[in-house]
Amino acid sequence: MVYPFAELPRIARNKRAYARRWGDLGPPAGETVSNVTIIEVNADPTPLTQERISSYFIQGKTGDILSRIVAEVKKKRG
C-alpha cells in the first residue's frame, strides 16, 4: 500500500456510496459521481479487502494473474 495512490480506491468507493445515498436526486452542483468496480489483485488480502472496498479480490502474484487475464481477453476477441 503506497500512498497517496493507495487512497484512490477509497475515494472511488466513497463516490459510489454517495451516489446510492442521493439516488435520483444526483449530487449537489459541481460534484460528479462515477460507478466503479474495484478489482484488487494481490498476493495477500489488504485493508482494502478487509474493509470491503474492493469489488473483487483475486489472490495471487500480480504478474501471473494479469498475464492470465490478458490471455483470456485475447481468447474472447478471437
C-alpha positions, 0 to 999 in steps of 0.5 A: 500500500503506497500512498497517496495512490493507495487512497484512490480506491477509497475515494472511488468507493466513497463516490459510489456510496454517495451516489446510492445515498442521493439516488435520483436526486444526483449530487449537489452542483459541481460534484460528479459521481462515477460507478466503479468496480474495484478489482484488487489483485494481490498476493495477500488480502489488504485493508482494502479487502478487509474493509470491503472496498474492493469489488473483487479480490483475486489472490495471487502474484500480480504478474501471473494473474494479469498475464492470465487475464490478458490471455483470456481477453485475447481468447474472447476477441478471437 
